[in-house]
């Protein structure tokens, strides 16, 4: 599988950029970035600028960015300028893990979700991944059984995911229960409570807190030492959005309540619920939710850079 080693796979159906491959071979820090946040999470044309900005944060910290997507049936780890143009400008599908073999067989292109990004990053040997927020258990899942494939990926692929928790449109308590059942460590970075994406505090505690990248690197190294082939989970590093950049709670709660009521009135169901809610929230907040989304994503990328650097120093 190659998930706990440094160095990229050489299968011609799997494209690792020369820059990423060289960094992995030399045990220099690399951070994976997903493409769905660019293709589906942010509006054009600002999404292309955001993609370049995320990579620039990593490069400024001496870390190699590995933006991941599937282009013409081939998983790519590390995109050149034309690849970034494609994910920002084309109307790509959104691919989870289950979609990867279909895309490969048909030569299709897609942006990768958190789950698919974790899968491809693990195959390439990339240990740290930065995203905005995780998917999780949906509200009403007791009857719909609707939960994100991100949870299964976290249980299966040994990649540390730096995130701002899960979006508050989800059932955060149930998500944390599922992560516990799946034996996925959840660690707060400078916090004793789990964040809820636009807000720094969901009210749910985390079992473990760290305050430095070195502490995270030590946990990852211990995870490596205890690894069992095919049975090593990832890790959730919950990094709350800086309080000065967070959404005001009162406005957040009002807009969220309006969004949930609108989805119920429109009888939106299944996988259409979250996109409906997020689109409604962007419009109803006058773009404020989008501003916070960008701020927390940049914060997560910056923390991931520090963690990857500390981890690289341990395993070099």
N, C-alpha and C positions, 0 to 999 in steps of 0.2 A: 503493500500500500504506500509506503514512503511518507506516512503522515508524521512520523517523529524523527525524521532524519533531515539533514541539510542537503539540499541538492534537488534539482528538478527531474521529473520524469522525462524520458527521451522518446516516448511514443510520438510518431509524426502526426497523430490525430490530436495531439495535445501541445499547444504552442506556448512555451515560456520565453519571454523576451530575453535577449542576450544580457541586458542590464540586470534583470532579476536573477537569471541563472548564475551570472558571475558573482553577484552578492551572496546568493545562497551557498555557492561552492566555497566562498571565502569566509563564510559565517559572519557576514556583515548584516546589520539590521534591515529587515524588509517588513512592510505592513501591507496587507491586502485591503483593497477598497472594493465595495460592491458597485455595480453599474445601474441597478434599478433606481437608486436614489437620484441618479442623473436623468435617466430616461423617463421615469414615471413620477418621481417625487418632487421635481422642481420644474418650473415653467421655462420654456424657451424665450429668448436666447440666453437668459441668465444661467441656465443649467450648464452650458459649456464653460462659462467663466468659473462656475463653482467647481467643476471637475478639475480644471487647471489649478484652482486655488487649493483644493484638498491635497493635490500632489505637491504643490509648492510648499505647503506647511511641512510635509515630510522631508523634502529635499533640503529645506533650510535647517532641519535638525540632523542632517547627515544620514537620512534613512531613505531607502529605495522604495518608491511606491509600486504596488502591483495591483493596478485596477483590473478587475476580472469581468469577462463577458464571453459569450459564445458568438463567434462570427463565422458565417458560412459553414456551420456544423462543427467548428473547431473551438474548444475551450481555450481562451487566451489568458495568460497570467502576465500582466504588464502590457499596456496598450501604447502604441505610438500615437502621434498627433492625428493621423487619419482614423485610427480606431476610436479615439475620444470624440472625433467629429461624428462618427457613425452613431455612437450610443447617445450623443446629445441631439443629433439632428434627424435620425431616421425613426419611423414609427415601429419600434421593435416590440416583439412579444416580451412577456415577463416570465422567466424560466425558474422553476424550482428544481429540486433534485430529480424528481420523477420525469421531468421533461428533457433532461440531458441526452438520453439515448435516442429519443425521437428526433431531436434537433441534429444529432450526429448523423443519423441515418438519412435524414432528408436534406442535409446541408443548410439548415435554417440558422437564423441569427436571433439572438435574444439577449436582453439584459438579465443579469443573474440576481436573484433574491438573496437574502441573508443565508438561507439554507444551501442554495446552490453554490454561492461564493465560498462557504465553509468547505463544502465537498471538494471543490477544485483547489482551494488553497491547501487543504490537507494533502491532496495528491502531490502537490508541488513541493511540500515541505515548508510552507509559510505558517508560522506559529501564531502570529498576532494579526488581528483584523479589526478595523474601525468602521463603525456604521453609525446611523442616527439612533434608531430604536429597534428593538426586537419585536417580532410577532409573538403572539401568545394565545391564551385561551380567550375565546370570544364571549361576550355577554350572552347568556342564554344557552351556553354550550351543554348544559345538562340535558337539553332536549334536542339540540341540533348536532352535538358532537363536533362542533366547529372549533378547531384549533390549528394554529400555524405549524407548518412543517419545520419552522425554525427550531421548535422544541426537540423534535426527533433528531435534527442535525446536531444540536448541542449535545445530545446524548451519545452520538456516534462518531463525531469528528473532533480530534484533539486540537482545536483552535481557540485561542482566547479572544473573546469578542468584547471590545470596548464599546459601550452603548450608554444611552441615557435612559435605561430601563425599557419599559414598553409603553406604547401610547395609551393615554387615559381612556380611549374609546374601548379598550379591552377590559377583561376581568383580571385585575392585577393580582389579587389574592389567590385566585385559582391558578394563575400562571406560575406563581411562586411555589404553590403546592405541587404542580406538575414537575417543575424543575427539581424539587426535592425528591420526588418519586423516581425521576430519571437519573438521580445521582450526579446532577450537574452542580458544581460549586458556584455559588453566587456571592461575590465579594464586593463590598462597597468601597469605592475609592474616595477617601476623605469624608465618608458619610456612614452613619449608623442606620439610615433608612433608605429603602429602595426608591429611586426616582421614578417619575411618571412622565418622561419625555419632556413636555413643555413646562412641567413643574419640577422643582428639585426634590420634592418630598411627597411620596404617595401615602404616607402614614403606616406603611408596612416595614417592619424592621428587617435588616439583613443579619445573618448569623455571624458574618466575618467582616472586619474592616481592615483596610490597609491605608497607609498614608504616603507611601513612597513607591516609585517604580521598582526599586530593588526588592521590596517585599513581594510584589507581584511576580517578578522574575524568579524569586526563590520558590514560590508556589509552583510556577510552571516547571522549573527544574525538578522539583519533587514529584510532580505529576509524571514527568518523563521517566524518572527512576522507577516509579510504581506501575508503569504502563504495561498493559497486557494487549497483545495484538488483537485488534478488532473490538476491544472493550474499553477504550480510553475515551472519556467524554471531553468536551470542551470546557470552557470556563466563562462565566459572565462577569465582566468587570463593570460594575454599575457606576458611571461617572455622571453625577447630577449636573444639569445645566447651571452655569454660574448664576447666582441669585440676582445679580444686577442685570442679567440678560433674560431672565425667565419671564414668562407670561404672567400678568397680574391674575391672581387666583380667582378673584370675583368675576372678572370678565371671562376667564377660562371656563368656570363652572356654568355661567349663563349660556355661553355659546355651545358648550358640550350638551347641555340639556336640550337646547333648541335642535341640535343636530340629531340627537337620539329620537326626539319626538317626530322630526321630519322623516327619518328613516322608517319609523313605525307607521306613520300615516301613508307613506308611499309603498308600504309592504315590501321593502327591500329585504332580501334574504340571502343566506349563504355567503359566498366569497365576494358578492357585490356590496356587502354591508360596509366594510372598511373603506374601500375607495369612495363610496357615497358619502360617508361621514367625513372623511378627510377633505374632500372637495367642498362640502357644505361649510366646514369649519374655516377653510381658507377664505371663502367668500364672506361668511358672516363676521369674520374677525377683521375684515378689511386688509388682509395680508399679514396681520400681526403673527399668526401662527407660523407662517412661512419664514418670517424673520427669525423667530426663535428656533425653528428647525435648522436653519443654516448656522446659527450661532452654536447650537449644541453639537452639530456635526463637526464643525471646526474644532471645538473643544475636545471631542472624542479623538479626532485625528491627532491632535497635539499630544494627548495623553498616550495614545498608542505608540507614537514615535518614541516617547521616553521609555515605555515598557519594552519595546523591541530592542532599544539600545542597551538597556540593562540586561535583558535576556541574552543578547548576543555576547555581551561581556562575560557572562557566566559560562556559556558553552563553547567559547572560542578555544 
